[in-house]
Amino acid sequence: MRRWRGPLIVSVVYLGLWLGLDAIASVFQARQEVSLWYPPTGLSFALLLVFGLRYAPLLLLTDPLHGLVVSSPDVSWTSVWLSGVLSTAVYTAVAWLLLRRLRIDPRLPGQRDVAWFLGLAAVAGPLVVAVAQVLQYTVTGLLTWGEWFRGVLGFWSGRATGVGVLAPALLVASRRVPALWRDRPPLTGPPRPGPGYPRPSWPDRARPRWLGRLAGRVLDRRLEVAGQATLLLATVYLAYGEPSVGGLDLAYLVYVPLIWIAVRGGLPRVAAAVLVANAVAVALVGRDVVESPLRLQLGLVTLTLAGLTLGALVTGRQASIAAAEHAAVHDPLTGLANRVLLMDRVDAAAHRAERGPDARFAVLYCDLDGFKGVNDQLGHDAGDELLVAVARRLEKAVRPADLVGRLGGDEMAVLLDGVSGVEEAAGVAERLLAALAQPYAVDGREVVVTVSVGVAVADAEGLAGPRLREEQGAAGSDGSGHAEEVLRAADMALQRAKASGGHRYELFNEPLRQQTRDRLGLRAALRRAVGAGAVAVAYQPIVRVGDGRLETVEALARWHDDERGEVPAAEFIAAAEETGLIHELGVQVLEQACTQAARWRRVFGPAATPRVAVNVSTRQLLPADFAPRVLALLDRVGLPADALELEITESCALEPGARAALEQFTAAGVRLAVDDFGTGYSSFAALRERTPQAFKLDRSFVAQLPDDRPTDAIVSAVLALAQHLGATVTAEGVETQEQLQRLRELGCPQVQGFLLGGPATADRIERDWLSRPR
């Protein structure tokens, strides 16, 4: 029973409304069976387009009902049924074309939807029915060509106006009932500024207060709607209610409010205006139009179709502008705010915080853990699908007033405008961690990724940490609580969260602020040092275990800063990688090392001169001109290619973008060594494809010798692997005689470490190793 309850209610309501509208339309007939307007046809189209073609049989009942209730007793029931069958077939065919072939959206959101609806439902369909009805009257009596033509126009215009008047208004109104459109995606309206979004306005000094109040009243939506309604009713009355004043000669005045309404409100508002204008016009005219009913009918249908077309054009224009504005400040993949909108909103929050002593806001910088693995294993399409799913979860996990943005890649940020303090921001971060850790269905598989979050909270004094919990003693910032600083602070907290293992959040606080300043200062000082060529090179010996001879020296960058003293290599190399200085720094180290090795060959002879090894990163190998530059450098300083050894990491060897450079080096004779072997993601397939000439066994293995049996077995296996591949192994970090003795017993050919000698200057290498060989 429940299955039929819904269709039964729809059918009863439709037939009841149809009869009511039919009775009203019959009151305003221009002549027999020809109405000034005929809204029941519009109701029939709305039924078919909203509820589906399965309700088409109801249309067969409408003409017989009309014959029973409205028509004269001597009506021909044969003609009534034939007319009903014909109109039902035509209107159902039109609805089928609109829904199935043309696939319009019945809610009429777009210009194309409105154009096809008006062309078929309001023009073509009623015209076919009108021709058939006039032909039916021609059978009973001969008509002249003029009478036949006027009859077709009369029947058609009444139904065309009825469709244009009622159906668009009903279809647009149906948008507010989502249950009717469960099988269709929701309509996207033009984006509206969210809470706190900065609105363009005149400067306060340039705008008098009275002018601002007046503009606000004039642009008030309720006042504007009242003005539009008043003007519309006034023009309709002048055109249709006072023949002595001008009558139909003033009908063009109705276009003035219609244009105003269409430009400001588009199709939704103009559809309602057309309905009101027609209803008032027909009510004013009543039965008095006898002289020229066709003129009035054609005027109404022209007004209706022109108004709806104008509304559709304006709506399409508004949608295009809104789409362009939306695309300018939103990410095309996820639909989240992009960096431009996010920074704008953060700036606005900072300005509000400056005006309110208790106003606080927070930025949560989010980065997915292991997202690169999803891209590598499942492909970029699956990665994009995952990003969209993450975006939707982020939006659900925050308040409606909060803004979620995508900064690029898998980095996203959340602006919490109006938080009570650090505790509330931390609570949101915990909620994000829990929401994003749930499994995702991606490309038919279950994927689990976690997220790391950096949290930065700011108020009128700028960035803050414990101070926001009303704890005293925390220093404020330099009044620099603007967008860039807050976002950078959240990014710094994020980096600490990822460095701590990920799947956690970290708060930006005063110690981290100092660390940020130190890092920024380090980057600036490193840029000056690289520009001045102040980075020096030290050389650490790599010795053959069998005879103790110097085989290779590893070139190591060293930097002494006037303020910081000796800066650890790991620290400034990481800063160079982050800032892109690694390219210039790497070339400087290569040039110093190759120049020094070439000079040693000239002074001590090729046989006594060690090979020079230089570390290169993946970022250095990616540019297409890196290998040609290095090979040109070797030619310029006079160093043979086989006298240079480039140390790369395991991840670098697996990087597809570095393949071209490595192949060029191999072809030229430059030796390749895999540094820190055993600590990365070793790929035997990569070793088969590109076998290096040397492996450097990481110091973490050497440190466990000679007492740890698993480590002993691993070292033995690496040595055996290298022997079969024809490669040399260098053990790093040799610091005790016991380690050296065990490596000698295992057959390790080369060693490096403080037991043999630490990094030294070129002069000391000459004095200790080249002038007096050990």
C-alpha positions in Angstrom: 0.0 0.0 0.0 2.8 2.4 0.8 4.2 1.8 -2.6 1.1 3.3 -4.2 0.4 6.1 -1.7 2.9 8.6 -3.2 1.8 8.2 -6.8 -1.9 8.3 -5.7 -1.4 11.5 -3.8 0.5 13.1 -6.8 -2.3 12.0 -9.2 -5.1 13.4 -7.0 -3.3 16.7 -6.4 -2.5 17.1 -10.1 -6.1 16.4 -11.3 -7.5 18.8 -8.6 -5.2 21.6 -9.6 -5.7 20.9 -13.3 -9.5 21.3 -12.9 -9.1 24.5 -10.9 -6.8 26.1 -13.4 -9.0 24.9 -16.3 -12.0 26.5 -14.7 -10.1 29.8 -14.2 -8.8 29.8 -17.7 -12.3 29.1 -19.1 -13.5 32.3 -17.4 -11.1 34.3 -19.4 -11.9 32.9 -22.9 -11.3 35.2 -25.8 -13.8 33.1 -27.8 -15.2 29.6 -27.7 -12.5 27.1 -26.5 -9.8 29.7 -27.0 -8.4 31.2 -23.7 -6.3 34.3 -23.2 -3.9 31.9 -21.4 -4.1 28.3 -20.5 -1.9 27.4 -17.4 -3.2 23.8 -17.1 -0.8 22.9 -20.0 2.1 24.2 -18.0 1.0 22.1 -15.0 1.0 19.0 -17.2 4.6 19.7 -18.4 5.7 20.2 -14.8 4.2 16.9 -13.8 6.0 15.0 -16.6 9.3 16.7 -16.1 9.4 16.5 -12.3 7.7 13.1 -11.5 8.5 11.3 -14.8 6.8 10.0 -17.9 5.0 7.3 -16.0 2.3 9.9 -15.1 1.5 10.5 -18.8 -1.8 8.5 -18.6 -3.2 11.1 -16.3 -3.1 13.6 -19.2 -5.7 11.4 -21.0 -8.2 12.2 -18.3 -7.9 16.0 -18.6 -9.8 16.6 -21.8 -12.8 14.4 -20.7 -12.8 16.3 -17.3 -12.8 19.5 -19.2 -15.8 18.3 -21.2 -17.7 17.3 -18.1 -17.1 20.4 -16.1 -16.7 23.3 -18.5 -17.9 22.4 -22.0 -21.5 22.7 -23.2 -23.9 19.6 -22.9 -23.9 19.0 -26.6 -20.1 18.5 -26.8 -18.9 15.7 -29.1 -17.2 13.1 -26.9 -15.4 11.6 -29.8 -13.7 14.8 -30.6 -12.9 15.3 -26.9 -11.2 11.9 -26.6 -9.4 12.4 -29.9 -8.1 15.8 -28.7 -7.1 14.3 -25.4 -5.2 11.4 -27.0 -3.4 13.8 -29.4 -2.4 16.4 -26.8 -1.2 13.6 -24.5 0.9 12.0 -27.2 2.4 15.3 -28.2 3.2 16.6 -24.7 4.6 13.2 -23.7 6.8 13.1 -26.8 8.1 16.6 -26.0 8.8 15.6 -22.4 10.6 12.4 -23.6 12.8 14.5 -26.0 13.6 16.9 -23.2 14.5 14.3 -20.6 15.9 11.4 -22.6 17.3 12.7 -25.8 18.3 16.3 -24.9 18.9 15.4 -21.2 18.0 18.9 -19.9 17.9 19.5 -16.2 14.2 19.9 -15.4 15.1 22.5 -12.7 16.2 24.8 -15.5 19.5 25.9 -14.0 21.2 26.7 -17.4 20.7 28.7 -20.5 20.6 25.5 -22.6 17.9 23.9 -20.4 15.6 27.0 -20.7 16.1 27.4 -24.4 15.2 23.8 -25.2 12.3 23.9 -22.8 10.8 27.0 -24.3 11.4 25.9 -27.8 9.7 22.5 -27.4 7.3 22.8 -24.5 6.1 26.4 -25.1 6.4 26.7 -28.8 6.6 23.4 -30.8 4.3 21.2 -28.7 1.4 23.6 -28.3 1.7 24.6 -32.0 1.2 20.9 -33.1 -1.8 20.6 -30.8 -3.2 23.9 -32.1 -2.9 22.9 -35.7 -4.7 19.6 -34.9 -7.5 21.3 -33.1 -8.1 23.8 -35.9 -8.1 21.0 -38.4 -10.7 19.2 -36.3 -13.0 22.3 -36.5 -12.3 22.5 -40.3 -13.9 19.0 -40.7 -17.3 20.3 -39.3 -17.2 23.6 -41.3 -15.2 25.2 -44.0 -12.8 27.9 -42.9 -11.0 30.5 -44.9 -7.2 30.7 -44.8 -7.3 33.8 -42.6 -9.7 32.2 -40.2 -7.6 29.0 -40.1 -4.4 31.0 -39.5 -6.0 33.1 -36.7 -7.5 30.0 -35.1 -4.1 28.3 -35.0 -2.4 31.4 -33.5 -5.3 31.7 -31.0 -5.1 28.1 -29.8 -1.3 28.1 -29.8 -0.7 31.4 -28.0 -3.0 30.6 -25.1 -1.2 27.3 -24.4 2.2 28.7 -25.1 1.6 31.5 -22.5 0.2 28.9 -20.1 3.3 26.8 -20.3 5.7 29.8 -20.0 3.7 31.3 -17.1 3.3 28.3 -14.8 5.8 25.5 -15.7 9.1 27.6 -15.2 7.8 28.9 -11.9 7.0 25.4 -10.7 10.2 23.9 -12.0 12.3 26.6 -10.3 10.4 26.3 -7.1 11.0 22.5 -7.1 14.7 23.2 -6.5 13.8 23.8 -2.9 12.5 20.2 -2.5 15.7 18.1 -2.7 13.7 14.9 -2.2 12.3 15.3 -5.7 15.8 15.3 -7.2 17.6 12.5 -5.4 19.0 11.1 -8.6 20.5 14.4 -9.6 23.5 16.3 -8.1 22.7 19.4 -6.1 22.7 22.7 -8.0 25.7 24.9 -7.3 24.8 28.5 -6.9 27.2 31.4 -7.1 29.7 31.4 -4.2 28.8 33.9 -1.5 31.4 35.4 0.9 31.6 33.4 4.1 31.6 34.9 7.6 34.3 37.5 7.9 35.1 37.6 4.2 36.3 41.1 3.4 33.7 43.0 1.3 34.8 45.8 -1.0 33.7 49.2 0.3 34.6 52.8 0.0 37.2 54.2 2.4 35.5 55.6 5.5 36.9 59.1 4.9 35.7 59.3 1.3 32.1 58.2 2.2 29.8 60.4 4.3 27.8 58.5 6.9 24.4 59.6 5.4 25.5 58.4 2.0 26.4 55.0 3.4 23.0 54.7 5.2 21.2 55.8 2.0 23.1 53.3 -0.2 22.4 50.5 2.4 18.7 51.2 2.3 18.5 51.4 -1.5 20.4 48.2 -1.9 18.4 46.5 0.8 17.0 43.3 -0.8 13.5 43.7 0.7 13.2 47.3 -0.4 14.4 46.4 -3.9 11.8 43.6 -4.2 9.1 46.0 -3.1 10.2 48.5 -5.7 10.2 45.9 -8.4 6.8 44.6 -7.5 5.3 48.1 -7.3 6.7 49.1 -10.7 5.6 45.8 -12.3 2.0 46.2 -11.0 1.9 49.8 -12.0 3.0 49.1 -15.6 0.6 46.1 -16.0 -2.3 48.3 -14.8 -1.4 51.1 -17.2 -1.2 48.6 -20.1 -4.2 46.4 -19.4 -6.4 48.2 -16.9 -6.9 51.6 -18.3 -7.8 51.6 -22.0 -8.7 55.2 -21.9 -5.1 56.1 -20.8 -3.4 54.1 -23.4 -4.3 50.4 -23.0 -2.3 47.9 -25.0 -0.3 50.7 -26.6 1.6 50.9 -23.3 2.2 47.2 -23.0 5.9 47.7 -23.7 6.2 49.4 -20.3 5.9 46.0 -18.6 9.3 45.2 -20.0 10.9 47.9 -17.8 10.4 46.1 -14.5 10.9 42.7 -16.1 14.4 43.8 -17.3 15.2 45.1 -13.8 14.0 41.9 -12.2 15.8 39.7 -14.7 19.1 41.6 -14.4 19.0 41.5 -10.6 17.5 38.1 -10.0 17.9 36.0 -13.2 15.5 33.3 -14.2 14.1 32.3 -10.7 12.8 35.8 -10.0 11.7 36.6 -13.5 9.7 33.4 -13.7 7.7 34.6 -10.7 7.4 38.1 -12.2 6.0 36.7 -15.5 3.5 34.6 -13.6 2.3 37.7 -11.6 2.3 40.0 -14.7 0.2 37.5 -16.7 -2.3 36.8 -13.9 -2.9 40.5 -13.2 -3.1 41.3 -16.9 -5.7 38.6 -17.6 -7.6 39.5 -14.5 -7.8 43.2 -15.5 -8.8 42.4 -19.1 -11.4 39.8 -18.1 -14.2 39.3 -20.7 -13.9 42.8 -22.1 -11.5 42.0 -24.9 -13.7 41.1 -27.8 -12.4 43.3 -30.6 -8.8 42.0 -30.8 -8.2 39.0 -28.6 -5.4 37.7 -30.9 -3.5 40.8 -30.4 -3.7 40.5 -26.6 -2.8 36.8 -26.7 0.3 37.4 -28.9 1.3 40.3 -26.6 1.1 38.0 -23.6 3.0 35.2 -25.2 5.7 37.6 -26.4 6.0 39.1 -23.0 6.2 35.7 -21.4 8.8 34.1 -23.7 10.9 37.3 -23.9 11.0 37.7 -20.2 12.0 34.1 -19.6 14.6 34.2 -22.3 16.1 37.3 -20.8 16.1 35.8 -17.4 17.9 32.7 -18.8 20.5 34.8 -20.5 21.2 36.8 -17.4 21.3 33.6 -15.3 23.8 32.1 -17.7 25.9 35.3 -17.6 25.8 35.3 -13.8 26.8 31.6 -13.7 29.7 32.3 -16.1 31.0 35.2 -14.0 30.4 33.2 -10.7 32.3 30.2 -12.2 35.2 32.4 -13.3 35.3 34.0 -9.8 35.0 30.6 -8.2 37.8 29.2 -10.3 40.1 32.1 -9.5 40.0 31.4 -5.8 39.3 27.6 -5.6 41.3 24.5 -6.4 40.0 22.8 -9.5 40.4 19.3 -8.2 39.0 19.4 -4.7 36.8 22.6 -4.9 38.6 23.8 -1.8 39.8 27.4 -1.4 43.2 27.9 -3.1 46.1 29.8 -1.6 44.9 33.2 -2.8 41.5 32.9 -1.0 43.1 31.3 2.1 45.7 34.1 2.5 43.0 36.7 1.9 40.8 35.2 4.7 43.8 34.9 7.0 44.6 38.6 6.5 41.0 39.5 7.2 41.1 37.4 10.4 44.3 39.2 11.4 42.8 42.6 10.9 39.8 41.7 13.0 42.1 40.4 15.7 43.9 43.8 15.7 40.6 45.5 16.4 39.4 43.1 19.1 41.6 42.3 22.1 39.9 39.0 22.6 39.7 37.9 18.9 41.9 34.9 18.1 42.2 32.7 15.1 44.2 29.6 14.2 45.7 28.0 11.1 46.0 24.2 10.9 48.5 23.1 8.2 47.9 19.5 7.2 50.0 17.1 5.1 49.2 13.5 4.3 51.7 10.9 5.5 52.7 8.5 2.7 50.7 10.1 -0.1 53.5 9.6 -2.5 53.2 5.9 -2.0 49.6 6.0 -3.1 50.5 7.8 -6.3 53.4 5.5 -7.0 51.4 2.2 -6.4 47.9 3.1 -7.6 48.5 5.9 -10.0 47.8 9.7 -10.1 44.1 9.2 -10.8 43.7 7.2 -7.6 45.8 9.9 -5.8 43.4 12.6 -7.1 40.4 10.5 -5.9 42.0 10.2 -2.5 42.6 14.0 -2.3 39.0 14.7 -3.1 37.9 12.3 -0.4 40.3 13.9 2.1 38.9 17.3 1.2 35.3 16.2 1.9 36.3 14.8 5.3 38.1 18.0 6.2 35.0 20.0 5.4 32.8 17.8 7.5 35.2 17.8 10.5 35.3 21.6 10.9 32.6 24.2 11.5 30.6 25.7 8.6 32.2 29.1 9.2 35.8 27.6 9.0 37.6 27.7 5.7 39.4 24.7 4.3 42.0 25.3 1.5 44.4 23.3 -0.6 47.9 24.8 -0.9 49.2 22.3 -3.4 49.9 18.6 -3.7 48.7 16.9 -0.6 49.1 20.0 1.6 45.9 21.6 2.9 45.1 24.2 5.6 42.2 25.0 7.8 41.4 28.6 9.0 39.6 28.6 12.4 38.3 32.1 12.7 37.2 32.9 16.2 38.8 30.3 18.6 39.0 30.7 22.3 42.6 29.6 22.5 45.2 26.9 21.9 43.1 24.3 23.6 40.2 24.7 21.1 42.6 24.7 18.1 44.3 21.5 19.5 40.9 19.9 19.9 40.1 20.5 16.2 43.5 19.1 15.2 42.7 15.9 17.2 39.4 15.7 15.4 41.1 16.0 12.0 43.6 13.2 12.9 40.7 10.9 13.9 38.6 11.7 10.8 41.3 11.3 8.2 42.7 8.1 9.7 39.6 6.1 8.7 40.1 3.9 5.6 39.2 5.2 2.2 37.8 3.4 -0.8 40.1 4.3 -3.7 40.0 2.6 -7.1 38.2 -0.4 -5.7 40.7 -0.8 -2.8 40.8 0.1 0.8 43.5 2.7 1.5 44.6 4.0 4.8 46.6 7.2 5.1 47.3 9.4 8.1 47.9 13.1 8.4 50.3 15.4 10.3 49.1 18.8 11.5 50.9 22.0 12.4 48.9 24.4 14.5 49.5 28.2 14.8 47.3 30.5 16.9 47.4 34.2 16.6 45.6 37.2 18.2 46.1 41.0 18.1 49.7 40.7 19.2 50.6 38.2 16.5 51.6 34.6 16.9 51.3 33.2 20.3 51.5 30.0 22.3 51.1 29.6 26.0 50.1 33.3 26.2 46.7 32.5 24.8 46.1 30.3 27.8 46.6 33.5 29.9 50.0 32.3 31.1 52.4 35.2 31.7 56.0 35.5 30.5 55.6 34.4 26.9 57.0 37.0 24.5 54.8 38.4 21.8 55.8 38.7 18.2 56.8 41.9 16.5 53.3 42.7 15.5 53.6 40.5 12.5 50.5 38.4 12.9 49.7 38.5 9.1 48.9 35.7 6.8 52.4 34.7 5.6 53.8 34.5 9.1 50.9 32.5 10.5 51.0 30.1 7.6 54.8 29.8 7.9 54.5 29.2 11.6 51.9 26.4 11.0 54.2 24.9 8.4 57.1 24.9 10.9 54.9 23.1 13.4 53.9 20.6 10.7 57.5 19.9 9.9 58.2 19.1 13.5 55.1 16.8 13.6 56.4 14.9 10.5 59.9 14.7 11.9 58.4 13.2 15.1 57.0 10.3 13.1 53.8 11.8 11.6 50.1 11.1 12.5 50.2 13.8 15.2 49.9 17.5 15.6 52.3 20.0 16.9 51.7 23.5 18.3 53.8 26.5 17.2 55.3 28.0 20.4 58.1 30.3 21.4 61.0 27.8 21.2 59.8 26.9 17.7 59.5 30.6 16.9 63.2 31.0 17.8 64.0 27.9 15.7 62.2 29.5 12.8 64.1 32.7 13.1 67.4 30.8 13.3 66.5 28.8 10.2 65.6 32.0 8.3 68.8 33.6 9.4 70.8 30.5 8.4 69.2 30.5 5.0 70.1 34.2 4.4 73.7 33.7 5.7 74.1 30.6 3.5 72.9 32.5 0.5 75.5 35.2 1.1 78.2 32.6 1.7 77.5 30.7 -1.5 77.4 34.0 -3.4 80.8 34.9 -2.0 82.2 31.4 -2.6 82.9 31.1 1.2 82.1 27.4 1.4 85.3 25.3 1.7 86.0 21.7 1.0 87.6 19.2 3.3 88.9 15.7 2.3 88.5 12.4 4.2 90.7 9.5 3.3 89.2 6.2 2.0 91.9 3.5 2.5 92.5 0.0 1.0 92.4 -2.6 3.8 95.0 -4.8 2.2 98.0 -2.4 2.0 96.8 0.7 3.7 97.2 2.9 0.6 95.0 5.9 -0.1 92.5 4.9 -2.7 90.0 7.8 -2.7 89.3 11.0 -0.8 85.7 12.1 -0.2 85.1 15.8 -0.7 83.0 17.3 2.2 81.6 20.8 2.2 82.6 22.9 5.2 81.2 26.3 6.2 82.5 28.7 8.9 80.2 31.5 9.6 81.4 34.6 11.5 78.3 34.6 13.8 77.6 30.8 14.0 81.1 29.4 13.8 81.4 26.0 12.2 78.0 25.1 10.9 77.3 21.3 10.7 77.2 20.1 7.2 73.8 18.3 7.7 72.3 21.6 8.8 73.4 23.8 5.9 73.0 21.1 3.3 69.4 20.7 4.3 68.9 24.4 4.1 70.5 24.4 0.7 68.1 21.7 -0.5 65.1 23.6 0.8 66.0 26.9 -0.8 67.4 25.6 -4.1 70.9 26.7 -3.3 72.0 23.1 -3.6 72.6 23.5 -7.3 75.1 26.4 -7.0 76.6 25.0 -3.9 77.1 21.6 -5.5 78.8 23.0 -8.5 81.2 25.0 -6.3 82.1 21.9 -4.3 82.6 19.9 -7.5 84.8 22.6 -9.0 87.0 22.9 -5.9 87.4 19.1 -5.6 88.1 18.4 -9.3 90.5 21.3 -9.5 92.4 20.1 -6.4 92.5 16.5 -7.7 93.8 17.7 -11.1 96.6 19.6 -9.3 97.6 16.6 -7.3 97.8 14.5 -10.5 100.2 17.1 -12.0 102.3 17.3 -8.8 102.4 13.7 -7.6 101.6 11.8 -10.8 98.4 9.8 -11.7 99.5 6.6 -10.0 99.9 8.2 -6.6 96.9 10.5 -6.8 93.6 9.3 -5.2 90.3 9.4 -6.8 88.0 12.2 -5.6 84.4 11.4 -4.4 81.7 14.0 -4.3 78.2 13.7 -3.0 75.4 14.7 -5.3 71.7 14.9 -4.4 68.6 14.0 -6.4 67.8 17.6 -7.0 71.2 18.2 -8.6 70.7 15.4 -11.0 67.2 16.4 -12.2 68.2 19.4 -14.4 69.0 18.3 -18.0 72.2 20.4 -18.0 73.8 19.0 -14.9 75.8 16.1 -16.5 77.0 18.3 -19.4 78.2 21.0 -16.9 80.1 18.5 -14.8 81.7 16.8 -17.9 82.7 20.2 -19.2 84.2 21.0 -15.9 86.4 17.9 -16.0 87.6 18.9 -19.5 88.4 22.4 -18.3 90.5 21.4 -15.2 92.1 18.4 -17.0 90.8 15.6 -14.8 89.9 12.3 -16.4 86.4 11.1 -15.9 87.4 7.9 -14.1 89.2 10.0 -11.5 85.8 11.3 -10.3 83.4 9.3 -8.2 79.8 10.6 -7.6 78.1 9.3 -4.4 74.4 9.0 -4.7 71.7 7.7 -2.3 69.6 4.6 -3.0 66.5 6.8 -3.5 68.4 8.8 -6.0 69.3 5.7 -8.0 65.6 4.8 -8.2 64.5 8.3 -9.3 63.3 8.2 -12.9 64.2 11.8 -13.5 67.8 11.2 -12.6 68.2 8.4 -15.1 69.4 10.5 -18.0 72.2 12.2 -16.0 73.4 8.9 -14.5 73.5 7.3 -17.9 75.6 10.2 -19.3 78.0 9.9 -16.4 78.4 6.1 -16.8 78.9 6.5 -20.5 81.7 9.1 -19.9 83.5 6.8 -17.4 82.6 8.6 -14.1 82.3 6.1 -11.2 79.0 5.9 -9.4 78.8 4.8 -5.7 75.7 4.2 -3.7 76.1 6.0 -0.4 74.7 4.8 3.0 73.8 1.5 1.4 71.3 -0.5 3.4 69.4 2.4 5.0 67.1 3.2 2.2 64.6 1.3 0.1 67.1 -1.0 -1.8 65.8 -2.3 -5.1 67.5 -5.2 -6.6 65.6 -4.5 -9.9 67.3 -1.1 -9.9 70.7 -2.7 -9.3 70.1 -5.1 -12.2 69.2 -2.2 -14.5 72.1 0.1 -13.4 74.9 -1.5 -11.4 77.0 1.0 -9.5 80.8 0.6 -9.4 80.9 1.0 -5.6 78.8 0.6 -2.4 79.3 2.5 0.8 78.2 0.4 3.7 76.4 2.7 6.2 78.1 3.4 9.5 75.1 2.0 11.5 76.2 -1.5 10.4 79.9 -0.9 11.1 79.1 0.4 14.6 77.7 -3.1 15.6 80.8 -5.0 14.6 82.3 -7.3 15.7 79.9 -8.5 18.4 76.4 -8.4 16.7 75.9 -11.7 14.7 72.9 -10.4 12.5 75.0 -7.4 11.5 77.9 -9.6 10.8 75.7 -11.7 8.5 74.3 -8.6 6.7 77.8 -7.2 6.0 79.0 -10.6 4.7 75.9 -10.7 2.4 76.6 -7.1 1.1 80.2 -8.0 0.4 79.2 -11.2 -1.5 76.6 -9.2 -3.5 79.2 -6.6 -4.5 81.7 -9.2 -5.5 79.3 -10.9 -7.8 78.3 -7.5 -9.3 82.0 -6.5 -9.7 81.6 -3.5 -7.4 83.8 -2.2 -4.6 82.5 -1.8 -1.0 83.7 0.9 1.4 82.8 0.6 5.1 82.0 3.9 6.6 82.5 5.0 10.2 85.4 2.7 11.2 86.5 4.0 14.6 88.1 1.0 16.4 90.8 -1.6 15.7 88.3 -4.3 16.4 86.0 -3.1 13.7 88.8 -2.8 11.2 90.1 -6.3 12.1 86.6 -7.8 11.6 86.2 -6.0 8.2 89.6 -7.4 7.1 88.5 -10.9 8.1 85.2 -10.5 6.1 87.1 -9.3 3.0 86.0 -5.7 2.9 88.3 -4.0 0.4 88.1 -0.3 1.6 87.4 1.5 4.8 86.7 5.1 5.9 86.5 6.6 9.4 88.2 8.5 12.1 90.5 5.5 12.9 92.1 6.1 9.5 91.7 9.9 9.4 89.0 12.5 9.7 88.2 15.3 7.2 91.3 17.4 6.6 92.5 20.2 4.4 94.1 19.6 1.0 97.5 20.6 2.5 97.3 18.0 5.3 96.3 15.3 2.8 99.4 16.2 0.8 101.6 16.1 3.9 100.2 13.0 5.5 99.3 10.9 2.5 100.8 12.0 -0.7 104.2 13.3 0.2 104.9 10.4 2.6 102.7 7.5 1.6 101.7 5.3 4.6 
